[in-house]
């Protein structure tokens, strides 16, 4: 949730930055002959409408998202949505289970092998979880991440996972050390080397200021492929990476819920709106009343969002509804990026 005062920063620092990457991705798609993808990604996030509520909160009300697997705007929204879902599930489960954060990797691969390597990862994970030694896992959230090495031209697909385990797991014979996980994962991969693995307990609270569960969920629910990592300033490299990732990730599932995580997700009815990238967390609105709709459009010349329309939902003056209106020196005006200072033009 953010407020009326920081809407400008939200548009510029978050939506705007992702939109600029989306424009570059659209240019890549156009160069490599993916005209339809280019058109969809190029128009993604070109329209944003925010609802302004009487508690001074602002929420995205409607938008045009393309849902392309590599789109920076959609990947960001999906990451926020997944974080919210996984954290809600884990919060409900934390009284019954403890949690383990794990990362499973394998050797980097060339572009031609990326799709097969991603399939190998998925199959190997299934083989791993079918092993008797892994019966202690009561549920999981698994996410795929892929990074690109500019120096070697290789790709590194790997898995981030949160496992739900019993409350006595760390004092039981089920406790799994890193060395054993490496051995089990190597067997599942059927490889002749020891793959790098990482596993650690997610502590309830590391300190008063840091929630370890929140940090782990943020890590596992982050972007599968981050635009700032695969979009450089070299068009040839960009085209090569984008084409490789687009082909390799076609029809691939980026994340999955298992066991108690899946059951809790269904209980909370979170899977019902899986494709909704607008309403990330409706609970934050509470009983606030919608008082205005603020519409913005992406301007190619300014390379930022411009307010294009305001729809008042109440008859009263907006400033009379906002808390302490004398402190609200920023005003939004249709037709310009933002009207700041003591402008008389108000919503």
Phi and psi in degrees as a GROMACS rama.xvg file:
@    title "Ramachandran Plot"
@    xaxis  label "Phi"
@    yaxis  label "Psi"
@TYPE xy
-134.717  175.815  UNK-2
-115.029  173.403  UNK-3
-56.0099  -40.538  UNK-4
-64.9464  -36.3989  UNK-5
-100.722  17.5388  UNK-6
-61.6618  -37.4799  UNK-7
-59.7637  -47.2844  UNK-8
-66.7782  -36.8533  UNK-9
-60.7786  -43.8707  UNK-10
-68.0276  -41.7143  UNK-11
-79.0498  -51.8357  UNK-12
-79.6682  -25.7099  UNK-13
-109.978  -69.8293  UNK-14
-61.5096  -45.1537  UNK-15
-62.3419  -44.9211  UNK-16
-64.2851  -42.3001  UNK-17
-65.9087  -38.0551  UNK-18
-64.3695  -37.9533  UNK-19
-63.8312  -39.5231  UNK-20
-66.8294  -36.3702  UNK-21
-63.4003  -37.8671  UNK-22
-62.5458  -42.1091  UNK-23
-66.1977  -38.7921  UNK-24
-64.4648  -40.7164  UNK-25
-61.216  -37.2113  UNK-26
-65.783  -38.2412  UNK-27
-61.9604  -49.702  UNK-28
-57.3121  -39.8981  UNK-29
-64.5042  -42.7706  UNK-30
-66.634  -34.2018  UNK-31
-91.9338  7.63188  UNK-32
90.1494  14.3888  UNK-33
-98.9838  70.7338  UNK-34
-61.2027  -43.3154  UNK-35
-65.5128  -42.9468  UNK-36
-62.6439  -40.8036  UNK-37
-60.0678  -43.9825  UNK-38
-65.0026  -43.1698  UNK-39
-65.3381  -48.9982  UNK-40
-67.9448  -37.3436  UNK-41
-62.0698  -32.499  UNK-42
-92.9355  -7.70345  UNK-43
-61.4876  131.624  UNK-44
69.7867  16.851  UNK-45
-74.2989  -18.2458  UNK-46
-129.511  128.741  UNK-47
-132.946  132.303  UNK-48
-125.542  124.934  UNK-49
-109.287  141.802  UNK-50
-94.5276  130.492  UNK-51
-104.169  126.772  UNK-52
-110.123  163.427  UNK-53
-72.3835  -4.81732  UNK-54
-95.1246  11.8502  UNK-55
75.7284  7.31013  UNK-56
-84.5643  155.209  UNK-57
-127.092  132.99  UNK-58
-133.672  143.198  UNK-59
-63.7345  127.56  UNK-60
-102.077  -40.7847  UNK-61
-158.029  157.132  UNK-62
-168.331  163.171  UNK-63
-107.599  103.823  UNK-64
-107.623  140.553  UNK-65
-88.3954  -26.5783  UNK-66
66.0492  22.5866  UNK-67
-66.4959  142.937  UNK-68
-61.9758  -27.4924  UNK-69
-102.288  -5.65696  UNK-70
-59.4312  121.993  UNK-71
-61.6554  -36.5713  UNK-72
-66.2344  -50.0681  UNK-73
-68.6125  -36.9928  UNK-74
-62.5957  -40.113  UNK-75
-64.7785  -46.5266  UNK-76
-63.4519  -40.9142  UNK-77
-63.5546  -39.797  UNK-78
-62.6409  -42.5483  UNK-79
-62.6173  -41.0252  UNK-80
-65.4757  -45.4469  UNK-81
-63.3659  -41.5473  UNK-82
-57.3291  -47.4701  UNK-83
-60.6034  -44.987  UNK-84
-66.0589  -48.3661  UNK-85
-65.5319  -40.9492  UNK-86
-66.4279  -38.9801  UNK-87
-62.1629  -44.9827  UNK-88
-62.5134  -48.2999  UNK-89
-63.9289  -37.3127  UNK-90
-64.0802  -37.6146  UNK-91
-71.0737  -30.3198  UNK-92
-90.1562  -13.5715  UNK-93
-66.7966  -18.8304  UNK-94
-79.1228  -16.9469  UNK-95
-105.945  -31.8198  UNK-96
-127.173  161.486  UNK-97
-105.255  170.574  UNK-98
-129.963  146.9  UNK-99
-124.496  134.205  UNK-100
-101.392  129.753  UNK-101
-135.449  149.263  UNK-102
-127.542  128.954  UNK-103
-118.359  126.675  UNK-104
-126.033  176.57  UNK-105
-153.405  175.522  UNK-106
-61.819  150.286  UNK-107
-59.4669  156.243  UNK-108
-133.337  160.533  UNK-109
-77.5275  164.723  UNK-110
-56.2345  -42.8854  UNK-111
-65.0533  -19.9576  UNK-112
-102.961  -0.233204  UNK-113
-62.8555  -47.316  UNK-114
-60.6999  -43.8611  UNK-115
-66.9938  -34.9965  UNK-116
-68.5797  -38.4599  UNK-117
-63.8372  -40.8295  UNK-118
-64.2875  -40.0557  UNK-119
-60.5461  -42.284  UNK-120
-57.6055  -47.0573  UNK-121
-63.5355  -44.3742  UNK-122
-67.6226  -39.0415  UNK-123
-65.7921  -35.9986  UNK-124
-65.1017  -41.8687  UNK-125
-61.4773  -43.2645  UNK-126
-62.3116  -40.5901  UNK-127
-61.0496  -47.1335  UNK-128
-72.7181  -15.25  UNK-129
-85.2157  -9.20481  UNK-130
-71.0305  142.042  UNK-131
-58.1597  -34.068  UNK-132
-65.8731  -18.1951  UNK-133
-99.8344  11.4412  UNK-134
-65.0792  -13.8692  UNK-135
-70.1306  -17.4771  UNK-136
-75.9879  120.288  UNK-137
-96.8448  -13.2405  UNK-138
177.763  165.321  UNK-139
-159.797  157.572  UNK-140
-122.118  124.558  UNK-141
-120.967  135.996  UNK-142
-135.622  142.153  UNK-143
-92.9888  137.476  UNK-144
-131.16  142.575  UNK-145
-130.771  126.14  UNK-146
-115.5  158.519  UNK-147
-121.35  134.312  UNK-148
-99.6764  108.751  UNK-149
-63.9412  -29.5175  UNK-150
-74.0956  -41.0123  UNK-151
-98.8502  -16.8075  UNK-152
73.0434  20.0187  UNK-153
-106.931  162.021  UNK-154
-112.831  149.011  UNK-155
-127.898  86.5254  UNK-156
-79.7853  140.685  UNK-157
-156.738  168.857  UNK-158
-115.097  137.147  UNK-159
-111.853  134.528  UNK-160
-140.029  143.655  UNK-161
-113.331  119.831  UNK-162
-101.537  134.526  UNK-163
-91.771  129.554  UNK-164
-130.115  166.031  UNK-165
-66.3164  161.214  UNK-166
-62.578  -29.8292  UNK-167
-97.7861  11.3922  UNK-168
-53.5073  -44.9288  UNK-169
-74.7544  -9.54272  UNK-170
-110.345  6.50029  UNK-171
-107.375  173.697  UNK-172
-70.783  -12.5583  UNK-173
-74.4902  -16.7823  UNK-174
-52.8892  125.127  UNK-175
-106.918  119.207  UNK-176
-86.7622  161.408  UNK-177
-57.2655  -42.871  UNK-178
-59.8806  -39.1753  UNK-179
-71.5685  -38.4061  UNK-180
-61.9484  -40.983  UNK-181
-59.3891  -44.0105  UNK-182
-63.7218  -44.2205  UNK-183
-65.7887  -40.956  UNK-184
-69.8065  -37.8855  UNK-185
-61.7313  -40.9567  UNK-186
-64.4701  -41.8276  UNK-187
-66.0418  -36.4202  UNK-188
-77.4894  -20.8198  UNK-189
56.1695  49.4587  UNK-190
-113.448  164.019  UNK-191
-100.093  21.3286  UNK-192
-137.713  165.772  UNK-193
-92.2483  106.827  UNK-194
-70.5158  149.16  UNK-195
-72.9563  131.717  UNK-196
-135.018  154.079  UNK-197
-137.341  135.232  UNK-198
-150.357  134.504  UNK-199
-154.685  157.168  UNK-200
-74.0971  137.591  UNK-201
-91.7859  108.494  UNK-202
-76.2125  147.774  UNK-203
-52.9714  -48.5871  UNK-204
-151.59  121.696  UNK-205
-78.0614  -31.9726  UNK-206
-159.022  176.186  UNK-207
-65.1635  -25.7737  UNK-208
-101.562  -5.55409  UNK-209
-134.402  122.489  UNK-210
-93.7766  110.987  UNK-211
-63.5696  -34.757  UNK-212
-63.8183  -43.2755  UNK-213
-61.1581  -41.7334  UNK-214
-65.3491  -40.659  UNK-215
-67.6093  -41.04  UNK-216
-64.1095  -40.0962  UNK-217
-61.4952  -37.4191  UNK-218
-70.0308  -42.8775  UNK-219
-78.6363  -22.9881  UNK-220
-100.294  11.4102  UNK-221
-74.1057  176.463  UNK-222
-56.8823  136.427  UNK-223
-61.7617  -41.6853  UNK-224
-138.419  122.726  UNK-225
-95.2749  127.983  UNK-226
-56.3832  -40.8319  UNK-227
-65.6971  -17.9712  UNK-228
-88.2148  -31.261  UNK-229
-111.529  -4.96012  UNK-230
-108.327  104.542  UNK-231
-98.037  -164.391  UNK-232
-101.161  13.1384  UNK-233
-107.795  113.403  UNK-234
-61.4593  -40.3351  UNK-235
-63.3051  -43.4112  UNK-236
-65.3128  -43.9648  UNK-237
-57.9443  -45.8527  UNK-238
-63.3417  -40.7771  UNK-239
-63.5495  -47.423  UNK-240
-68.1591  -44.5533  UNK-241
-63.3296  -43.8723  UNK-242
-63.9269  -41.9156  UNK-243
-63.5298  -48.3833  UNK-244
-65.9968  -41.1696  UNK-245
-61.4096  -43.7401  UNK-246
-71.0817  -40.2107  UNK-247
-70.8948  -32.8334  UNK-248
-93.8447  0.0423371  UNK-249
-58.9389  123.708  UNK-250
66.4156  14.7207  UNK-251
-91.4504  142.794  UNK-252
-87.4582  122.862  UNK-253
-82.8935  -23.5576  UNK-254
-149.779  158.801  UNK-255
-151.671  145.454  UNK-256
-105.607  140.315  UNK-257
-131.013  156.364  UNK-258
52.3762  -130.362  UNK-259
-64.1235  -26.5746  UNK-260
-66.717  -43.7151  UNK-261
-65.248  -42.2307  UNK-262
-63.2765  -42.8282  UNK-263
-68.6091  -36.6893  UNK-264
-61.0058  -40.6125  UNK-265
-69.0679  -40.8034  UNK-266
-61.2569  -38.8944  UNK-267
-84.5078  -2.10533  UNK-268
59.2301  37.6879  UNK-269
-82.494  -23.011  UNK-270
-79.8268  -10.9614  UNK-271
-66.6883  -28.6385  UNK-272
-121.043  45.0295  UNK-273
-59.379  -34.2481  UNK-274
-89.0019  -1.75475  UNK-275
-81.9846  108.721  UNK-276
-99.8764  7.2915  UNK-277
-94.5328  -53.3992  UNK-278
-92.1571  86.6882  UNK-279
-72.9906  -41.5306  UNK-280
-151.771  90.3501  UNK-281
-65.2694  -23.2852  UNK-282
-62.6548  -22.8851  UNK-283
-70.2236  -16.9044  UNK-284
-75.1967  -27.0693  UNK-285
51.9778  -127.721  UNK-286
-108.446  23.0934  UNK-287
-63.9726  149.55  UNK-288
-99.9205  131.442  UNK-289
-70.7181  125.38  UNK-290
-116.118  -17.9106  UNK-291
-162.989  151.766  UNK-292
-113.885  123.593  UNK-293
-109.874  118.248  UNK-294
-106.354  136.184  UNK-295
-128.873  147.811  UNK-296
-128.427  143.177  UNK-297
-74.1853  126.727  UNK-298
-104.434  117.056  UNK-299
-65.8913  -31.7614  UNK-300
-71.5845  -50.0323  UNK-301
-76.6619  -21.994  UNK-302
57.8729  45.6334  UNK-303
-160.898  174.904  UNK-304
-85.8866  136.082  UNK-305
-115.853  133.801  UNK-306
-70.0016  130.695  UNK-307
-118.777  -15.7496  UNK-308
-163.858  150.765  UNK-309
-133.869  128.139  UNK-310
-118.306  114.011  UNK-311
-79.8927  136.538  UNK-312
-100.315  -4.21064  UNK-313
-135.095  162.922  UNK-314
-85.4466  -29.0957  UNK-315
-66.538  159.388  UNK-316
-63.3011  134.839  UNK-317
-58.5133  -39.7422  UNK-318
-63.1681  -26.939  UNK-319
-72.1961  -21.6722  UNK-320
-89.2276  -36.0263  UNK-321
-66.893  148.449  UNK-322
-70.4684  132.358  UNK-323
46.7709  64.5718  UNK-324
-60.9188  -20.8664  UNK-325
-65.8279  -20.8286  UNK-326
-90.8192  -4.00713  UNK-327
-94.0946  79.5776  UNK-328
-81.1319  -15.6899  UNK-329
-84.8626  132.908  UNK-330
-128.314  148.454  UNK-331
-101.797  135.912  UNK-332
-129.886  128.92  UNK-333
-57.8302  138.248  UNK-334
98.6307  -9.14109  UNK-335
-132.556  159.973  UNK-336
-56.8077  -55.1818  UNK-337
-159.459  138.595  UNK-338
-99.2016  115.273  UNK-339
-111.664  172.737  UNK-340
82.7028  -155.262  UNK-341
-91.0139  46.8198  UNK-342
-66.6361  142.901  UNK-343
-84.7254  -9.97412  UNK-344
-82.1987  112.897  UNK-345
-114.66  173.049  UNK-346
